[in-house]
Amino acid sequence: MSKKTPIPMLALSVLLLSACGGGNELADGQEEVGVPLDELEEAALAGPDGPAPLRCPAKVRKELAGPDIIGLRLGMTLQEAMATTRCSLGEEAVVTEEKRWLDRLDTHGVALGTQFFTVEKGSYRPCNFAREWQECRGKLKWEHTDEIVSVATPGVPGKETAQVLWRTQKFRDGQMPSVDATLQALTAKYGQPQVRESMDSPNGYAAGTRDLQWIYDRAGNPLSEANPLFDRCRNGVSGGADNARARWTEGCGLNISARVVLSGSNPGLAMELHTAMIQQSDTYAHVEGLQAELQRIGQQRRDAEVKEAGDASDVRL
């Protein structure tokens, strides 16, 4: 069953990360989802003053554990995840919320709340639609995006839960960390990865990429290439917050992905950093439970409508 749905010194690199926190075919027990950025661009952006007033630090349950991205953890409520993200990126960051994330989810007529949100930080101004409508997203023209954080929060109303996290950082000239320091900072935060891949392909814009993946089974054990689950569990999540896609397999555990994009003008510098995270078995169970709960709520509503409609004695022929 399948569903389709982003420092020069090491110490500073570690602070940057810790303070904030291959194309396999889908097999049985796997699901894939995502919301392309162009669909998010179609959402009307009301501006940074749209969400509720920001109060920091965010209130988060202390019992939440596990690795994080800018303080975001899997299993957070929608309110916890939204507040944590906005406190990290600041009140001027632009928030976009989506009511859909799982393309093939049957809602059974239930009106869903926020299933996916993105918070974007950078330089922007109101769009001049007469001259630059093709370059705008919503009502804004972005001059530079510094950071994008996206969170998938599927759930029935009131039970939306953070299931997948994405973060993209785009460093400006003069502020790019070194590639080596960034890779060391990632390892210091998440431990030794199970996958390291390098690609050198200078094209003027970027000089290549360095990819890391952390792959675990459901019990929390790191998976080696010799494990039959390795290929099924890798690539559960990839890309940055501007390409928020994920896939999950029952039996797989935590999957963290990081990509460092090398600067085209100096391959020793990182021009972009993308990190993402999912706990595949938890997401699989959550989505299955969501579908069952929607079916139950829908059937309950239909039964109530039939009861309210009355019996045969109320029918006039």
C-alpha positions, 0 to 999 in steps of 0.5 A, spaced: 500 500 500 503 506 498 501 513 498 504 519 495 503 525 499 530 542 506 562 557 522 568 557 520 569 554 527 567 547 529 564 550 536 560 555 532 558 549 528 556 545 534 552 551 537 548 552 530 546 545 530 545 543 537 541 550 539 536 548 534 536 542 535 536 512 493 530 512 489 528 505 492 521 502 489 515 502 495 514 495 497 508 492 502 508 496 508 511 502 505 508 509 504 510 516 501 507 523 502 509 530 501 507 537 499 511 540 494 513 547 495 509 550 489 503 548 492 505 551 498 506 557 494 499 557 492 497 558 499 495 566 500 500 568 505 497 573 510 504 576 512 508 575 519 502 578 523 497 572 521 499 567 527 497 568 534 502 572 538 509 569 540 510 567 547 517 564 548 520 560 550 515 555 547 511 550 552 513 543 551 512 537 555 518 535 559 517 527 558 519 528 550 525 525 548 530 523 542 534 527 537 531 534 535 532 539 530 532 546 532 528 543 539 523 540 535 522 533 536 517 527 533 511 526 537 510 534 539 503 536 539 501 541 533 501 547 538 508 545 541 511 544 534 508 551 532 511 555 538 518 551 538 519 553 530 516 560 531 520 561 537 527 559 533 525 563 527 522 569 530 516 573 530 517 576 523 518 569 520 512 567 515 507 561 517 504 557 512 499 552 514 496 546 510 489 542 511 492 536 507 498 532 507 496 525 505 493 525 498 489 519 499 487 520 506 479 518 506 476 524 511 469 521 511 467 528 511 471 530 517 474 537 517 481 537 518 485 542 522 493 543 520 496 537 517 502 541 515 506 547 516 512 551 514 515 557 517 520 561 513 525 566 515 529 571 510 528 578 506 522 579 503 517 585 501 510 585 498 509 583 491 508 587 485 503 583 481 503 587 475 511 586 474 513 580 478 507 576 479 511 570 476 517 571 482 512 571 488 509 566 493 503 568 495 503 576 497 510 576 498 517 577 493 522 573 497 529 576 496 533 571 500 531 565 504 535 564 510 531 558 513 525 554 512 522 549 517 516 544 515 513 539 520 508 534 518 502 534 523 497 529 521 491 527 526 484 528 527 482 535 530 485 536 536 490 530 536 495 533 530 502 530 532 509 532 529 511 526 525 516 528 520 521 534 521 525 538 515 529 544 516 533 548 510 538 553 511 541 557 506 547 561 508 549 568 505 556 570 502 560 571 508 556 567 513 558 560 510 560 555 515 566 550 512 564 543 510 568 540 514 566 543 521 559 542 519 560 535 518 563 534 524 557 538 528 552 533 525 556 527 527 557 531 534 549 532 535 547 525 532 553 520 532 556 516 527 552 516 521 550 509 517 551 512 510 556 517 508 556 519 500 559 524 496 558 527 490 562 532 486 559 536 480 561 543 479 556 547 476 557 554 477 552 554 483 554 548 487 560 544 487 557 538 489 554 535 496 555 531 502 550 526 504 549 523 511 544 518 514 542 515 520 538 509 520 535 505 526 530 499 526 524 499 531 528 497 537 533 503 536 538 499 534 543 502 528 542 498 521 548 495 518 548 494 510 548 487 511 541 487 515 535 485 510 532 492 513 537 496 511 535 498 504 528 498 506 529 503 511 534 508 508 531 514 505 525 514 509 526 522 509 530 526 504 531 533 502 530 540 505 524 543 507 523 546 500 522 539 498 518 536 504 517 528 502 517 522 506 516 515 506 515 510 511 516 502 512 513 498 518 518 495 522 523 501 521 525 506 526 528 513 526 531 515 520 535 522 520 538 525 513 543 531 512 545 534 506 551 539 505 551 543 499 558 545 497 559 552 494 560 553 487 565 559 488 569 555 494 567 548 495 570 548 502 564 552 504 557 550 505 552 554 502 546 550 504 544 545 510 538 540 509 536 536 515 530 531 516 527 526 521 522 521 521 520 515 526 518 510 520 514 505 525 511 510 529 508 514 523 506 508 520 502 506 526 499 514 527 497 514 520 493 507 520 490 510 527 488 516 523 484 513 518 481 508 523 479 514 527 476 518 521 472 512 519 469 511 526 467 519 527 464 519 520 460 513 521 458 516 528 456 522 524 452 518 519 448 514 524 446 520 528 443 523 521 439 517 520 437 517 527 435 524 527 431 523 520 426 519 524 422 512 522 417 510 517 411 513 521 414 520 519 414 519 512 408 522 508 406 518 501 
